[in-house]
Amino acid sequence: MRLQRKRLPAMAGVVITFLFLILALQPQGASRWLSRLDYLLYDWRFTTALSLKPTPIGEQPIVIIDIDEQSLAQEGRWPWSRHKLAELVAALAGYGVTVVAFDVVFSEPERNPVDEIRQRLLRDGEDWKAPEHWRRQVDGDQHFAEELPATDVVLGFFFLDEAISVGQLPDGIDSLTGSAGDSLVVVNKPGYAANLPLLQSAAAGGGFVTTFADSDGAIRRSPLLIRHDGQLYPSLSLATLMAYLFDRNVNIDTARIGSVEAIRNITLSGLKARTDASGWVTVPYRGGRRTFPYVPAADVLSGRADTKQLEGAIVLVGTSALGLSDLRATPVGTQYPGVEVHANIIDAMLNDGFPYRPEWEAGATAAALCLIGLILAFWLPAAGPVASIALSGAAALLVIAGNLWLWMVHRLDLPMASLLLMVGSLTMMNMAWGFIRESVSRRVLKGMFDQYVPPAHIDRMLADPAAYQFAGESKEMTVLFSDIRSFTNMSESLTASELKALLNSYFTPVTKVIFDHEGTIDKYVGDMVMAFWGAPLDDQQHAHHAVAAALQMQETTTALSADFVARGWPPIAIGIGINTGPMNVGDMGSSYRRAYTVLGDSVNLGSRLESITKYYGAKILVSETTQAQAPGFVYRFVDRIQVKGKNEPVSVFEPLCPQGQVSAAEQHELQHYQCMIEAYRSQNWQQALAVLDELQSESDRVLYQVYRQRIESLQQNPPAEGWDGVFRHTEK
């Protein structure tokens, strides 16, 4: 049974493990709630790793030229005139920057003031044509295009999900090495919104600024390549590096998986970016917003910028102004400027590379799920509640610490949501199983004992059901047998309904007395009540409680007898036998019916003592072991006997009352009685009879008559030599 209790939760744990294994091996995004949890854990790991081991930016300066609130207030609202942007490029070239990358798309031409004046005059009926050199002189797009060659400028553009073509795309990656065919696993987009042909032709290059947020809206990864119309195009970050390194030779390292080519890494001038199969990199944020230096665009235009900060720098032009909609949610902040995402990618490419999710991640996750899941599935059912929580906590801590270590030391991005969820599910399942098992155990205990033991016992047992078991055990206990005298004659004088009412009226208060003295009811057989002390709860004073209960049972029966007579029923009297000794106790019986009971020679002796109470005229008889273990009462020695079926003699006593409650007359009678017993044991028959004459003159006890008849018989038939005073009962 115990093995089965462990086997069921263990098998359930195995099932849970394999369910999580199947869930973890589903395609990414198949389970949104699991992906959402993975994102939360990813962000926690990212920020924790940054706090434990900050990653400084590289030596190559990367500066953000910020179109911020200050610049908008000074230079006017956005969009700025292309003349002003031309001034910005010229000013940056004057500061000696290396590359300027615009996180801005110039897909629409700027209105020429000369054209606007002509159109207004035409509406008024005047056909005016300005000199062509006037138009060229005030043309912002032309001015901007003329300033772009002053330094290497990279322009941004958008890829679209609709088949729309706006502007001119830059040249694709024309010097590509490695596998770049149609089987290459990359994002494919049908449309684009690019820059004006005039501007793109004058620029040193271009790269897409399209962002791809996860399902929770945060940007954690970004593609370096996107395919359009069979041609690969670089991201703004990669295009900026290509201009900075004067290298358009991009190498793509792939691995063949089935019918497709999965990307492993992208290399440019020896700088390697570890990617996923689609060419996406994990954005290695160096910190929160403004980790990279920011220079207001207004300071550049006015000449207030620090030359040392800009000289030789890679410059990214973007905005942090709230109204220009280029703020993104990231693992390191929710109001993160989108232009700084590109700065992080460029810095990582130039320096220590990217964290990455290896191609063997699925196999590693499956192996970890199987190992941890099966260990917990078989260990948790055998552990207690505290040990289960400790073991599960250790497993979760191992997963978290190991995952964090792999991220910080080896730059491996391995998911841990499925592992932690599995550990939590196994823990909850086993805790629930333990709760259910405890509840069942409580119900079994209550159902087993609520009619046998006092309610206080039930409460103590339910508080710790594991401490009590139905399996048999041997221990020293005290047993009590009580029987109504002359019950057969009494039952003949009553109807069946009257007999039932009488027994119910008798058993209820008697049972309450036993319960009040912490006893356990074993059974009712006809008019007989059997009870014991010392199980299922241990009781160091089992003998004392049994004797105290017997005395109160006699008082209760006396009161009941008077009530029965008043109701027209016969009076009742009971005899009680008590013995203390080793007994077997437990759930015993057959497969059809079982009961919690006691067995053994000590139990049989208790029954024999009850049967001979009538012979001695005693209300209660206890054995010498009970008398020795319950010294708090006044006892009268009754006899030293050998009951039928027993070879060992036993001394029998009658408890009279608790110590200190015996009257002077009773004390005098006991002293005389003890003198008679001593004369009897020394075979001084005359002296024994003389004391009996005195005792019988004051009391008509049956016990005195028993000894008179026995002594007279011994006078006529003297006992053999070595007589031990033991009287042998030949009837049960």
N, C-alpha and C positions, 0 to 999 in steps of 0.2 A: 504493500500500500504506500509506504514511504517512498519507494523507488518510483512508483507510478506518479506520485505528486510532483516529483522532480522531472519526470520524463515529459509530461504534458507541456509545461512552460518551456522546456528545452526545445521541443519540436516546434512550438509556436515561435520561439526565437529564431530557429533556422528558417522558418517560412518568412518572417519579417526581414531577415538578412537578405534572402534572395529576392524579395520584392523590391528592396532598396537597390539591389544589384541591377535588376531590370530597369528601374527608374533612372539610375545614374547613367546607364548606357544608352538611354534615348537620345536622339539628336538634340542639340542645344536649343533651348526655347520650347521643347515639347512640354515641359512642366513649368508654367510661369511662376508658380509660388516657390518652386525650388530655385529657379533662376533668380527670383527676387531675394531670396535668402542668401544665395551665393553672392549677389551684389553687395548686400549689407556686410557680409563677412569680408568680402574683398576690400571694401572701404575701411572697415575696422583694421584689417591687417595692414593696409597701406599707411594709414595715419599712425598706427602703433610702430611700424618699422621706421617711419620718418622720425618719430620722437625718440626711438632707441638708437637709431643710427642715421642721422641726417646725411643726405647726399649733397655735397656742395656743387655749385655750377662749375663748369670747366673754365680753363684759362682764356679761351677765345671769347671775347666780349660779345654778348648778344643783348641788344638794347631794343626796348619797345618805344617807338615814337607814338605817343599817346594823344589821340584826338579826344581830350578830356573836357570836363566842364569848363575849366579855366580857358582852354584854347577856343572853345565855342563862344565863350563870353567875349574874348578878345578879338577873334577873327571873324565872327559871325556864325550863323547857324549852318548846319550841314544840310545838303552837300555843298562843299566849298567849290569855288570856281576852279577850273582846271589851271587857270593862271596861277592861282595860289598854290596848287599842288606842284606846278612846275617850279615855283619859287622854293617849295619845300625840297624837291629833288636837288635843285641847284645848291641850296644851302647845305644839304647833307653831303653832296659831293665836295663842297668846300671844306667840310669838317673832316674829310678823308675817310668816309665809311667805305667798307669793302663791297657790300651787297645791300640793296634796299628791296625788301619784299612787301608788297601791298596786300594786306588782308581785306582788300576792297575790290569790287568788280566795277569796271567802267564800261558797261554794256550799251549805254545810250549816249548819243552825241550831246554836247553842251550847246545851248542856243548861242548863235553869233549875234552880238548887238546890232551889227549892220543889217543883218537879215530881218531882225525884229523891227528896226526903224523903217525899212523898205515896205514890210507888210503893213505897218500902220498907215504909211503914206498911201499905199495902194487902196486901202479901205476908204481913204478920203478922196480918192480919184486922182491922185498925183503919182505918175510913174517916174520914180527916181532910181537911178542906178549909181551906186557909189563906186569909186575906183577899186579895182580888184585888190590892190595892195593894202587898201584900208581894211578889207574883209580879212585878208590873211594876217594883218597886224593885230587884230583884236580876236582872232580865232583861238579860243582856249584849248581845244583839242590839239590844234597844230602846235601851239606853244608848249603844251605838255609833252607831246611827242618829240619835239625838238630837244627838250631837256633830258629825256630818258637816257640817251647814250652817254650823258655826263658821268654815269657810273653804271654798274650792273644792276638793272632793275628787273625784278620778277613780279609779274602781275597775277593776281588770283582770278579764278573763274569757278562757276558752279556746274556740276553735272545734275541733270534732272531726270525724273522718272517718266516724264512725257517726251514724246518724240518731237521736241522743239529745238530749233537751231537759231541762236541769237549770237551775233558777233562772230569773231574769228578765234578758233582754237589755236594754241601754240603748237609748235612742232611736237610730235610724239617722241618717245624714246627711240630714236632711230639707230643708235649704236648698241642695241640690246644684245647681251650674250646669255646663253643658257636657253632653256625651253620656254618659248613664249607663244606657242601655238594656241589653237582654239581649245585644246584640252587643258590649258592652264586654269586653275581654280582662282579666279579673281572676280571682283564685282564688275558687273556690266551695266552701263547706263545708256539709254537710247537718245537722250537729249542733253542740251547744254545751254548755258547762258554765259557767254564769254565777252571779252573786251572788244572795243572797236578795232577793226583791222589796222587803222592808222597807229593806234597805241601799241597793239600787240606786235606789229612789225618792228616798231622801234625799241621794244623791250628786249632784254637779254634772255628771257624765258617766261614760262608761265606754269602754274600749278593749281590744281583744284583745291578749293577751300570748303568743299562740301563736308559737313559733319554728320556723323552717324552716332546717335545717342542710343544707349541701351533702353530696355523697355521701361525703366524707371526714370528716363529722361537725363541720366548722367552720361558724360563722355569718359569712358575708360579706355577705349581702343580707337585706333584710327587707321584707315588703309593708306599704304604708301603708293599703291597703283590702282587704277581703274581702267577698264577697257571700254572703248567707244568705237563702234564701227570697225572692229578688228584691230584697232591701234591702242597701245598702252600709253597712259599719260601719268605723270608723277603728281604727287601731292605738292602743295606749296612748300612744305618742309623739305621734301626731297629735291624739288626744283631749285630751291634756294641753295642747298648744298652743292648741287651740280654746278650752279653759277659760281659759288664760292671756291670750289675745287677745280674749276675749269675742266670738268670731266663729265661727258655725257654717256660714258660707257657704264651702264648698269648691269650687274651680273645677278641673275636669279638662279639660286640653287634649289632644285626641285627633287621630289621623290615620287616615283610612280606608285600610285595606289589605284588598282583596278584599271579603269580606262581614263583616269585623269592624272594630271600632274599637280601635286600638292607642293606649295612653296614652303621651303624650310628657312631660307634667309635671303636677304637682298644685300648685295655688297656694292659699294661705290668707293673707288680709290683706296681699297683695302679696309674701309670702314664697314663693319658688318652690323646689320640689323636683324635680330632673330624675330621671325614673324610666325603667325599661325599659317594654316594651309592656304588661306586666301590672301596672304600678303598684308595682314593687319598687324600692327605693333601695339603693345600695351604702353599707354602713355605714362612715362616714368616721372610723374610730377615731382619737382624738387622741393616743393613746399606750397604754402598758400599763395593767394594772389599777391603780385608785386614781389615775387622771389627774384625775378630778373629786374634790372634797373629800368625805370620808366623816365622818359624825358617828355614833357609836354610839347606838342607840336608848335605851340605859340612861342616857346623859348627858342626853338630851332629857327623859326621864321624871323624872330627879332634879334638873333645872334647872341642870346643869353645862355645858350647851352654850353656845357663843359666840353672843350675840345678833346681833352684826355679821355673822356668817357666814350666819345664817338669815334675817335680815330682808329681805323682798322676794324671797326665793329661790324657785325652782321645786324642790320637794322630791319625791324618788322614794324610796319605802319598799320596801326589798328586803333580801336577805340575802347575806352572803359566807361564812356558816358552812358548813363542809365537809359536815356531815350533812344539810343541807336541800335538796340536789340542785338548786341554781340556779347552778351553775358551768358555763360553756360553753367550748368550744374556738373560738378566733378567730385571725385572722392575727397578732395581737400577744400571744398567750398562750393556754395550754391550760386554765388555771384562772381564767377571766375571769368575774366576776359578771354574771349575765344582766341585772340591773337597770341596769348601766352601759351596756349596749347601747342601751337607751332614752335614756339621758342623751346619748350621742353623736349620736343621730338628732335629738333636740330641739335640741342646740347647733348642729348643722349647718344645720337649718332656720332658726334665728334668725340665723345669721351667713353663712358663705361658701358655703352650698349643698353639693351632693353631687357626687362623681365619677359619671360615668354612661357607659353604653355606648350610643352613638348608633344611630339606626335604620339609618344607612348603614354600620355596622360590617362587615356581610357583604361588601358591595362593596369596601370598603377592604382587607379581608383578602385577598379574591380578587385584587385588583390587585397588592398587594404580593407575593403568592405567585407570580404570573405574572412580574412584573418581576424579582425576585431569582432565582427559579428558572431562568428562561431565560438570564439573564446567567451564572449559575454553570454551567448545563448546557453552554454553549458555550465558556466560558473555562477551566474546570477541566481538561478533557482536553488543552488546549494548554499547560498549566503543569506545571512539575516538582513533586516532592513538597513542597519547602519553599514554593514559590510557591502551591501549592494550599492548604496549611495557612494561609498568611498571608492569602490571598484569602478563604477560608471564615471565618477568624477575624474579618477585617474586616467581612464581611457579618453575622455573628452579633453583633458589637459594635455595628454600625449599627442592627440590629433592636432590641437591648436599650436602647441609648442613646436612640434615637428614641421607643420605647415609654415609657421613663421620663420623657422630656421632655414628651411629650403628657399624661402623667398629672399631672406636677407643675405644668405651666404652664396647660394647657387642661382639666384635670380629665377627660380622656377615658380610659375603661377599654377598651382594645383588647387582644384576646388575642394572645399571641406564641408559644404552644407549637407551633402548626403551622408557623410560619415557622422557628423554631429547629430543629425536627425535620427539616424539609425541607433546611435548610442542612447539618445533620449527616448526613442520609442521602445527599445528593449528594456530600459530602466522602468518606464511607466508601465509596460506590460507586466513585468515581474512584480512591481509594487502593487498593481491592481490584482494580480493573481494572489499575492500574499494577503491582500485585504479580503478578497473573496474567500480564500482558504481559511483565514482567521474568522470571518463571519460564519462560514459553515461550521467551523470547529466550535464557535460559541453556541450556535444553534444546536449542534449535536450534544454539547455539554449540558445545555439547558434542558433539552428534551430528555437527556439521559438521567439527569439528577434532580430536576425540579420537584419530583414527587418523593424524593428520597432524602434530600438534605435541606437544611434551613435556607431561606432566601439570602441571608448574609453569606453563607457558604457559596451560593451560586454567584453572587457579586464578586467575591474574591477569586473564584475560579475563572470567571469571564475576564477578569483583569489580566490574567496570565494563563490562557488556555493551554499553552505549550507545556506548562509545568505539570499537567495532569493527563494521565493516559488510561486507556481501558485495559491495556495489557495486564495480565496477572502479575502480582508481586507478593512476596512474603514479608510480613512485618508484625510486630507486636501490637495487638489491639485489644479492645474490650468489647465483648458481645453481651447482649441482654435479651432474654426471652421472658415474655409476659403472657399469662394465660388466665382466662376467666374460669373460676372454679365452678364445677357442676354445671357446665354450660349445656351439656346434652339434656339434662333434666329441665333446665330453664327453657331450652328451645322447644321442648315438647309442649310447654304450657303457653306458647305464644303463636300467633299466626305468622305467616311468612312476612307480611308487611310490617307487623310489629317487631319481629326479629331484626329485619333490615333497619328499621328506625332506631332500635336499641343499639345495634352495632355501630351505626353511623354516629349516634350521639356519644358513644364511648370512644371510638377511634379518633374522632376529631380533637377532643381536648388532650387525649393521651399523646397523640402525635405532636401536638403543639408543645407539650412538656418536653418531649425528646428533642424537638427542634430548638427549643429555648436553651437546652443544655448542650447544643452543638453536636447532636447525634445524627446518624444517618439511618433512615428507615430501610430495612432490607426487604421485608415482605409482611403481608397480612395473610394468615392461613386460618380461615374460620374465625375463631375468637382469639387466636394467637398473634402477638406482635413481636417481630424480631428486629432488633436495631443493633448498630455497632458504632464504635468511636475509634478515631485514628485514621480514617480514610473517607472520602478521597483527600480531605485536608489532614495534614499531620496535626496531631493533638498530643502535646506532652503530658496533659492531665486527663487522658482518656478514661482512666479508672475512676478518678474523682468525679468527673462529669457523669459517668454512668451511674454511680451510687447516688449522687445527688438527684439525678433524674428519677431513679427508682423510688426514692423517698417521697418525691413530689407526686409521682404517679399514684402512690398509695393514698396520699392526701386527696388528690383529685378524684380517685375512684370512690372514696368514702363520701365525698360531696355528691358525686353522681348517683351513688346508690340511694341516698336520701331522696334525690329528685326523681329517680326511677320509681321508687315506692309511691311517691305522691302522684305519679302519672299512671299508677295501676300496674306497673311492671314489677317483676321480682327484684329484690336487692342483689347486688353483685359484689364479689370480692375477687381479688386477683392474687396470683402467686408470681414472683419474679426471681429468675435465676441469672446470675452475672458471673462471667469468668474472664480473666485476662491471660493472654498468652500469644504465642505465634500463630498466625492464621494466613491463609491465602486469600487475597482479595483481588477482584477484577471483574471484567465483563465476561460472564460465563453463560453457557447454554448451547443451543443448537442453531442451525441456520434458519430455523423457523421462529424461534423466540429466544431472547437473551435477557440477562438481568445482571446488574451490578450487585454482587453478593460476596459472602465470606464462606470459606470451607476450612475443615481441619479438625483435629482432635480437640483443640481448645474450644471450638464452636460446639462440638458434641457435648463437652462437659457442661457448658452453660445451659444447654437444653436439659441435661440430666438434673442439674441443680434446680431448675424450675419445676421439674416433675416431682421432686421429693419435698417441695415446700409444704405440701399438704400433709405428708407423713410426719413432719416435725411441728406442724402447726405454725410455721413461720411465714411471714409475709414476703420476706426477701432473703435469699441465700446467696452468698458470694464466696468465691474460692479464696484460698490463702494468698494467692498472687494478687488478686484484686484488693484484698484487705491490706496487704503490704504496700501497695502503690497508691492507696487512698487513705492516708492516716488521719485525715481531718474529720473522722466520724467515730462515734462510740459503737463498738461491736460487742455482740454476745457470741462466745464460742458455742457452736451447735454440736459438732461431732467431727470425728475423723473417720472418713468413709472411703469405701471403694465402690464406685458405681459400676453397673453392669457394662461389660465391654472394655473396662480399664483395669490394668494390673497395678498401677501406682495409686496408693492411697492419697487423699487430699483432705486437708482441714477445711471445714466449712464454718462460715460466720454469718450472723444476722446483724446487718447495720440497723441501729436504733434511731440515731439522730446525729446531727453535727456536734462536734466537740464543744463543750461548754453549755449545752442545752439540756443535759440530763438532770433530772430532779434528784433530791436527796434520797427519796424512797426508792427510786430506780437504781441509784448508785448502791444503796444498801442491799437490794435484791441481787444485783450483779456480783457483789462481793461474796454473798452467801452461795450463789450459784457456782462461782469459781472454786469455792471450797469443796463443794460437792464434786465438781469435775476432777479436782486433784485427788480426792479420796477414791473416786471411781478408777482413775488411772493407776492408783497404787493398790487396787483390789481390796481396799478397806470398805467392804460392802456395808457394814453396820453404820459406820460414820456417814457414808454417802446417803444411806436411807434416812438417817436421823436428820441430816440437812434437808433432804427432800421433804420430810414431814413438815419441817418449818416453812419451806418455800411453798408447799401446796396448801398450807393453812392460810396463806395470803394470796395465792393465785392458782387458778386452775389451768395453767398453760399445758397445752398438749405435749410440749417438750419435756416437762417434768414427768408426765405419765409415761412417755417413751422410755426415759431413763429408769423409772421405777420398775417397769416390766422387764427391762433388760437386766437390771441388777438382780432382781428376784430369780430370773432365769439362770443367771451366772452363779447364783448361790446354789441352785440345785444341780447345775452342771458346770462345775469349775472349769475355767479355760485351761488349755494346755500351757506347758512351760514356755516362756518367751512371748506370752500374749502381749500384743502392741496396742490394744484398745481400738483397733480398726473395726468398724462395722461394715459388712459387705451387703450391699443392696442387690437383690437378685432380679428386681423388676425395673423397667425403664420408668 
